[in-house]
Amino acid sequence: MERINSIKLFLILTLATLACGFPTASSAPTVVPEQPTLVIPTAIPSALTIEQINNVQYPLLVSEDGRVVQMANGIYQSGTDTLSIDYAYIAVTQFFALGDLTGDGAGDAAVMFLENYGGTGQFGVLAVYANVSGEPVFLDSLLIDDRPMPNSISLINGEIFLDVIVHDFDDGGCCPTLPTTQTYALVKNQLRLVNYTTVAPNGIKREIIITSPVDNTEQATRSFQLAGSVSIAPFENNLSYFVYDEDGNQYIAGPVTVTAPDFGAPGTFDTTMVLDSLPAGIYYIEIQDQSAADGSILALESVKIVLK
């Protein structure tokens, strides 16, 4: 009898112990708060500085010999004899603009250099350096003129805007007289002239404005209107159009007729563009007013279109 009572007591104590080990219906489990996901922002390199540009590696443009020189405090000089074939003097000018050109949010640089090889030529070269992890990396350059007279350089909507006086076709080498504005876009890391104006002898700015199609338009059809205006009607009321791809390959060219009330008056143009032969892709439609005297550009405007 005592043995049975002992067994009963043991079972009671065991059940009580097990009951204490499980949560009851009224016991709420401990809730671990969810930790917020940390978003680490992508670091944007600090903008390039003119001090960095003053000490960049610079590929010579005018000499066409493939040399890359090391600038030091804005200057590079090879030799002292200006009659030597190896003489070169390169300088960073005061005309530079810092800002985003490549679209990655980092501050790049557009700078005018001067190249001299011992003669009277002082060749103005526009060069672009990209910001790569905070360091300047050369992308492209082009010749502006021999002995240009720049007034300003700036970045507007990711494009390079130059206000510069260059040589007209009958100017002496010492003395350029043609006021221009030149706008360059960076396309596939190459400089592309997208707008150009000059000033006529009567003081009126010679410019072309394209109103249709709008820049960056997606074209679902291969036929559309090319329309716009000119501030001064061109020689024989004819402009020229060209169609290029992003690599600069020319696909189509032709005339554009301007309607104007009188010779040299403001005018308009409106013609149908048919691009049936072009595959889908990105293209630039460029309109030029070319000089009848030497074929140089008097005015230029372009728009980018996307053919679907």
Secondary structure, 3 states (H helix, E strand, C coil): CHHHHHHHHHHHHHHHHHHHCCCCCCCCCCCCCCCCCCCCCCCCCCCCCHHHHCCCEEECCCCCCCCEEECECCEEEECCCCCCCCCEEEEEEEEEEEECCCCCCCCEEEEEEEEECCCCCCEEEEEEEEEECCEEEEEEEEEEEECCEEEEEEEECCEEEEEEEECCCCCCCCCCCEEEEEEEEEECCEEEEEEEEEECCCCCEECEEEEECCCCEEECCCEEEEEEEECCCCHHHEEEEEEEECCCCEEEEEEEECECCCCCCCEEEEEEEECCCCCCEEEEEEEEEECCCCCCEEEEEEEEEEEC
